[in-house]
Amino acid sequence: NPGCSSIDSVAIKVYPNPVNDILHIELTAAKENDRVKIEIINNIGQLIEEEEITFKNNQATLNTSNLQSGVYYLNLNGIRKRFVIVR
């Protein structure tokens, strides 16, 4: 159905990757000041952190300074993005 937006049409970008302290999240379908629940999952599938972030101009930031080096997954609306933390 043209013009009908679904979760499939949402694109998520995370950068920089690898990240040190601040991960930028870009969400194409975010509404202004949209609060979105995200999950951070480690590489063995454990939930590390759950947080609500606010998108402004389709962008949000996530402070990753409390996480150790390694591979993580950002889970947002059922879409999973891999990112690496390097210290």
Secondary structure, DSSP 8 states (H G I E B T S, - for coil): -TT---GGG--EEEESSSBSSEEEEEETT--TTEEEEEEEEETTS-EEEEEEEEEBTTEEEEE-TTS-SEEEEEEETTEEEEEEE--
